[in-house]
């Protein structure tokens, strides 16, 4: 929820949310230095817009199920698929997008065969 301190008392809203059901408890994460971490995304507020980046805890490692594992193939590839889906779904821009293109490194570090993308070989056809 985005709110304006001048018009909203966040504690009142939090109390109202928590009063809905005794087993559901909401918490508040406040913005710090114009950034807010929410799940695996960091939202950066600028004077004119919002930017997103991938949030990783300081304990992040690039470990996923290794390719050499005896897990089913769909389990091994699920993490790779997730990384690519997140890269394409988070609307990352510029440097943030380039920073997340380390998926090949993660795959390489976990024994996946990584083949760099080669540009397609386009040969012009004679049009008669």
C-alpha positions in Angstrom: 0.0 0.0 0.0 1.3 3.4 -0.9 0.1 6.2 1.3 0.7 9.9 2.2 1.7 10.6 5.8 -0.2 13.9 5.7 -3.5 12.1 5.0 -3.1 8.6 6.5 -2.3 7.1 9.8 -0.6 3.8 9.0 -1.0 2.5 12.5 -4.8 2.9 12.3 -4.8 1.0 9.0 -2.6 -1.7 10.4 -4.9 -2.1 13.4 -7.9 -2.4 11.1 -6.3 -5.0 9.0 -5.2 -7.1 12.0 -8.7 -6.9 13.5 -10.2 -8.7 10.5 -9.2 -12.2 11.6 -7.2 -13.2 14.7 -5.0 -15.6 12.7 -4.1 -13.1 10.0 -1.4 -10.6 11.0 -0.2 -7.8 8.8 3.1 -6.0 9.2 4.5 -2.7 7.9 7.7 -2.2 6.0 8.6 1.4 5.8 10.6 3.0 3.1 14.3 3.8 3.9 16.5 6.0 1.7 13.8 6.0 -1.0 13.8 2.2 -1.3 11.5 -0.6 -0.1 12.1 -4.3 -0.3 9.1 -6.4 -1.0 9.4 -10.1 -1.5 12.3 -10.4 -4.0 11.9 -6.9 -5.5 13.4 -3.6 -4.4 11.4 -0.6 -5.3 13.4 2.7 -5.7 11.4 5.9 -5.6 12.8 8.8 -7.7 11.4 12.3 -7.9 9.7 11.4 -11.2 9.1 7.6 -11.2 9.6 4.2 -9.7 12.4 1.8 -10.6 12.7 -1.9 -9.6 15.6 -4.2 -9.0 16.0 -7.7 -7.7 16.4 -7.9 -3.9 18.8 -10.4 -2.5 19.7 -10.9 1.1 23.3 -10.6 2.1 23.3 -14.4 2.6 22.4 -15.0 -1.1 24.4 -17.7 -2.9 24.0 -18.8 -6.5 23.3 -22.4 -5.5 20.5 -24.2 -7.3 20.0 -27.9 -7.8 23.1 -28.9 -9.8 22.7 -30.3 -13.2 24.7 -33.4 -12.1 22.1 -34.1 -9.4 19.9 -37.2 -9.6 16.8 -35.0 -9.1 14.2 -35.1 -11.9 15.0 -32.9 -14.8 11.9 -30.7 -14.3 13.2 -30.0 -10.7 16.7 -29.1 -11.9 15.4 -26.7 -14.6 12.7 -25.1 -12.4 15.2 -22.7 -10.7 16.6 -21.7 -14.1 13.2 -21.1 -15.5 12.3 -19.0 -12.4 15.3 -16.8 -12.9 14.5 -16.2 -16.5 10.8 -15.6 -15.8 11.7 -13.1 -13.0 14.2 -11.3 -15.3 11.5 -10.8 -17.9 8.6 -10.0 -15.5 10.1 -7.4 -13.2 10.4 -4.6 -15.7 14.1 -4.1 -15.0 15.8 -1.3 -16.9 19.3 -0.5 -18.0 22.0 -1.4 -15.5 19.5 -3.4 -13.3 18.7 -5.6 -16.3 22.4 -6.1 -17.1 23.1 -7.0 -13.5 20.6 -9.7 -13.6 21.9 -11.3 -16.7 24.2 -13.4 -14.5 21.9 -16.3 -15.0 24.6 -17.9 -17.3 27.1 -17.7 -14.4 24.6 -19.3 -12.0 24.0 -22.1 -14.4 27.7 -22.6 -15.1 28.5 -22.7 -11.3 25.9 -25.4 -11.0 27.2 -27.6 -13.8 24.6 -26.7 -16.4 25.8 -26.7 -20.0 25.8 -23.1 -21.0 26.0 -22.3 -24.7 26.4 -18.6 -25.5 23.8 -17.2 -27.8 25.1 -16.9 -31.3 23.5 -14.5 -33.7 21.6 -16.2 -36.4 23.4 -16.6 -39.7 21.3 -14.5 -42.1 22.3 -14.8 -45.7 20.5 -12.4 -48.0 18.5 -14.2 -50.6 18.5 -13.0 -54.2 15.1 -11.6 -55.0 14.5 -11.7 -58.7 
